[in-house]
Amino acid sequence: MARKREFTNWIFGRELRDSRELEERPDEERAKPYVITPLGTRVRRVLFCGLVSQKNTEESMTRITVTDGTGNFYVSAFNSDFGMQSKAMADALEINDQVMVMGRVSTYQNEGKTYFNVNPEIAVRVDSVSMDYWRMKALHIARRKIYAIRMARNRPGSTVADIRDAGYSELEAESALRSIEKYPDYDLQEFESSIAAQIQPAVKEEHKSSKDFILQYIQANDTDGRGCRYEDLLAASQNASISQNELDDMLNSLGSDGEIFEVSLKRYKVI
């Protein structure tokens, strides 16, 4: 029977860099262990974007370092029967190229420290639009996990079902409980600030009216003290000719700038 392709995680370099836990799977003896990150993510394969900051090419191997602003990914492509295509892709990259890399994570330990290397399956140049899309999606994925962890921390004894009932996916719920078990004291606020700092979209002149509308609506419709509901804000925004994509981008921007915060899942308050 063919093996199911391993899930690909969109994560920032900081999340992988701060990881220190490995999970061996007894039913997968030949497989590499999963890395358990501070957000509870089980990682074997990753997808990330960033700038090539270092490159070293040899006949047998090409090494590149890719930074996304929060940390470094170390990528090694080998000149082997299974890696020739990956090495050719890595050889074609240059310092300061914007790149997207998808690959498998390898680990090794030295003097109690865990180090990570990515063996690429894909390594290609991308444009700024693709870079921004990756950042926004990776931030969204990380924030939902952070909110699930915070909810579980505030409700000791929470189960996967409890977290799922609060509006999170099963994967997010399982990740939250793993995070609490493996990284009970991890500073989520500092981590969130570090990844949000990578997304600083300037509010264009034509968007100022949209920004004002969204802020005013949130403030006016926080009637019960629990925050303005996203569903209500979306309906009002669309009536004001603001698309859902524009609304979501604006909410991310306002959150990063500290003008609003998400009280609970999909409920917003003006600061």
C-alpha positions in Angstrom: 0.0 0.0 0.0 1.3 3.5 -0.9 2.2 5.6 2.1 0.1 8.8 2.6 2.1 12.0 1.8 3.2 13.7 4.9 1.3 16.9 5.8 3.1 20.1 5.0 3.3 22.8 7.7 3.4 26.5 6.9 5.6 27.9 9.8 8.0 30.7 10.5 11.7 30.2 11.2 11.2 31.2 14.8 8.7 28.4 15.5 11.2 25.8 14.3 14.2 27.5 15.9 12.5 27.5 19.4 11.6 23.8 19.1 13.4 21.3 21.4 11.0 18.3 21.6 11.0 15.2 19.3 8.4 12.6 19.0 9.3 9.1 17.9 6.5 7.0 16.4 6.9 3.3 17.3 4.6 2.3 14.3 6.9 4.2 11.9 10.3 2.7 12.8 12.1 3.8 9.7 10.6 7.3 9.6 12.3 10.4 11.1 10.9 11.7 14.3 8.4 14.5 14.4 9.6 17.8 15.7 7.1 19.2 18.3 7.2 23.0 18.1 6.2 25.4 20.9 2.8 25.8 19.2 2.3 22.0 19.4 2.8 21.6 15.7 4.0 18.1 14.6 6.5 18.7 11.9 8.2 16.5 9.3 7.6 18.6 6.2 7.5 22.4 6.0 6.8 25.1 3.5 8.3 28.6 3.9 9.4 31.7 2.1 12.3 34.1 2.7 15.5 35.6 1.4 18.6 33.6 0.6 21.2 35.0 3.0 24.0 32.4 2.5 25.0 29.8 -0.1 27.7 27.2 -0.4 28.0 25.0 -3.4 30.0 21.8 -3.7 29.9 18.9 -6.1 28.2 16.7 -3.6 26.0 19.2 -1.8 24.6 22.7 -1.9 23.7 24.5 1.3 21.6 27.6 1.5 20.3 29.7 4.4 16.9 31.2 4.1 15.7 33.9 6.5 12.1 35.0 6.9 12.9 37.8 9.4 12.1 35.7 12.5 14.8 33.0 12.1 16.8 31.0 9.7 16.0 27.8 7.8 19.1 25.7 6.9 18.6 23.9 3.6 20.8 21.1 2.2 20.4 19.6 -1.3 22.4 16.5 -2.1 23.7 15.3 -5.5 22.2 11.8 -5.2 19.9 9.6 -7.2 16.9 11.0 -5.3 18.2 14.6 -4.9 19.7 15.7 -8.2 16.7 17.7 -9.2 16.5 19.4 -5.8 20.3 20.2 -6.0 19.8 21.7 -9.5 17.0 24.0 -8.1 19.2 25.0 -5.1 22.2 25.7 -7.5 20.1 28.1 -9.5 19.4 30.3 -6.5 21.5 33.4 -5.6 22.1 35.5 -2.5 19.1 37.9 -1.8 16.7 35.9 -4.0 13.2 35.7 -2.7 12.4 31.9 -2.5 9.8 29.4 -1.6 11.1 26.0 -0.2 9.2 22.9 0.6 11.0 20.0 2.1 11.5 17.4 4.9 13.0 18.4 8.2 16.0 16.4 9.5 17.2 16.7 13.1 20.5 16.1 14.9 21.6 16.7 18.4 24.9 17.9 19.8 25.7 18.6 23.5 22.0 18.7 24.4 21.0 21.0 21.6 18.7 20.1 18.7 19.6 21.4 15.2 17.3 21.3 12.2 18.0 21.0 8.5 15.6 21.0 5.6 16.1 18.6 2.6 14.2 20.4 -0.2 11.7 18.9 -2.6 11.0 22.3 -4.1 13.2 25.4 -4.0 12.2 28.2 -6.4 12.3 32.0 -6.8 9.0 33.8 -6.0 7.7 37.4 -6.4 6.7 39.8 -3.6 3.0 38.9 -4.0 3.8 35.3 -3.2 6.0 36.3 -0.3 3.2 38.4 1.2 0.7 35.7 0.7 2.9 33.2 2.5 3.4 35.6 5.4 -0.3 36.3 5.8 -1.3 32.7 5.7 1.5 31.5 8.0 0.6 34.3 10.5 -3.1 33.3 10.3 -2.2 29.6 11.0 0.1 30.5 13.9 -2.4 33.0 15.5 -5.3 30.4 15.5 -3.0 28.0 17.3 -1.9 30.7 19.8 -5.6 31.5 20.5 -6.4 27.9 21.1 -3.4 27.5 23.4 -4.4 30.5 25.4 -8.0 29.3 25.7 -6.8 25.9 27.0 -4.3 27.5 29.4 -7.2 29.5 30.9 -9.4 26.5 31.2 -7.3 23.7 32.8 -8.5 20.3 32.0 -9.7 21.2 28.6 -10.1 18.3 26.1 -9.8 18.2 22.4 -13.6 18.2 22.2 -13.8 21.3 24.5 -11.4 23.3 22.3 -13.1 22.1 19.1 -16.4 23.1 20.5 -15.0 26.6 20.9 -14.6 26.9 17.1 -11.1 25.4 16.5 -10.2 22.5 14.3 -9.2 19.1 15.7 -5.7 19.8 14.5 -5.6 23.1 16.3 -7.1 21.5 19.5 -4.5 18.7 19.5 -1.7 21.2 18.9 -2.9 23.3 21.9 -2.8 20.3 24.3 0.7 19.3 23.0 2.0 22.8 23.5 0.7 22.9 27.1 2.3 19.5 27.8 5.7 20.2 26.2 6.1 24.0 26.5 3.9 25.1 29.5 5.9 28.3 30.0 6.5 29.4 26.4 6.0 33.1 25.9 3.2 33.2 23.4 3.0 37.0 23.5 6.6 37.5 22.6 6.4 34.9 19.8 3.3 36.5 18.3 4.9 39.9 18.4 8.0 38.6 16.6 6.0 37.1 13.7 3.5 39.9 13.4 6.4 42.4 13.0 7.1 40.8 9.6 3.8 42.0 8.3 3.7 45.8 8.2 1.4 46.6 5.2 1.1 50.4 4.9 -2.4 51.6 4.8 -2.8 53.3 1.4 -4.7 56.6 1.1 -7.6 54.9 -0.7 -8.0 52.5 2.3 -8.1 55.1 5.0 -11.9 55.4 4.7 -12.2 51.6 5.0 -10.0 51.6 8.1 -12.1 54.3 9.7 -15.3 52.5 8.8 -14.0 49.2 10.4 -12.8 50.9 13.6 -16.0 52.8 14.0 -18.2 49.7 13.4 -16.2 47.6 15.8 -16.5 50.2 18.5 -20.2 50.9 17.9 -21.1 47.2 17.9 -19.2 46.0 20.9 -22.5 46.1 22.8 -22.1 43.3 25.3 -18.5 43.9 26.2 -17.5 40.6 24.5 -16.3 42.3 21.2 -17.9 42.9 17.8 -18.7 39.7 15.9 -16.8 39.0 12.7 -20.0 37.9 10.9 -21.7 41.2 11.7 -18.6 43.2 10.6 -18.3 41.2 7.3 -22.0 41.9 6.4 -21.6 45.6 7.1 -18.3 45.8 5.3 -19.7 44.2 2.2 -22.7 46.6 2.2 -20.0 49.4 2.3 -18.3 47.8 -0.8 -15.4 46.4 1.3 -14.5 42.9 0.1 -13.9 40.1 2.6 -10.2 39.9 1.5 -9.8 43.6 2.1 -11.6 43.3 5.5 -9.3 40.4 6.5 -6.2 42.2 5.4 -7.3 45.3 7.3 -8.1 43.3 10.5 -4.6 41.8 10.4 -3.0 45.2 9.8 -5.0 46.8 12.6 -4.1 44.0 15.0 -0.4 44.2 14.1 -0.5 48.0 14.7 -2.1 47.5 18.1 -5.3 49.3 17.2 -7.6 46.3 17.8 -7.3 42.9 19.4 -9.2 39.7 19.1 -11.0 39.1 22.4 -12.0 35.6 21.5 -12.3 33.7 18.2 -13.7 36.1 15.7 -14.7 38.9 18.2 -12.9 42.2 18.1 -12.4 45.2 20.3 -10.9 48.6 19.6 -7.9 49.4 21.9 
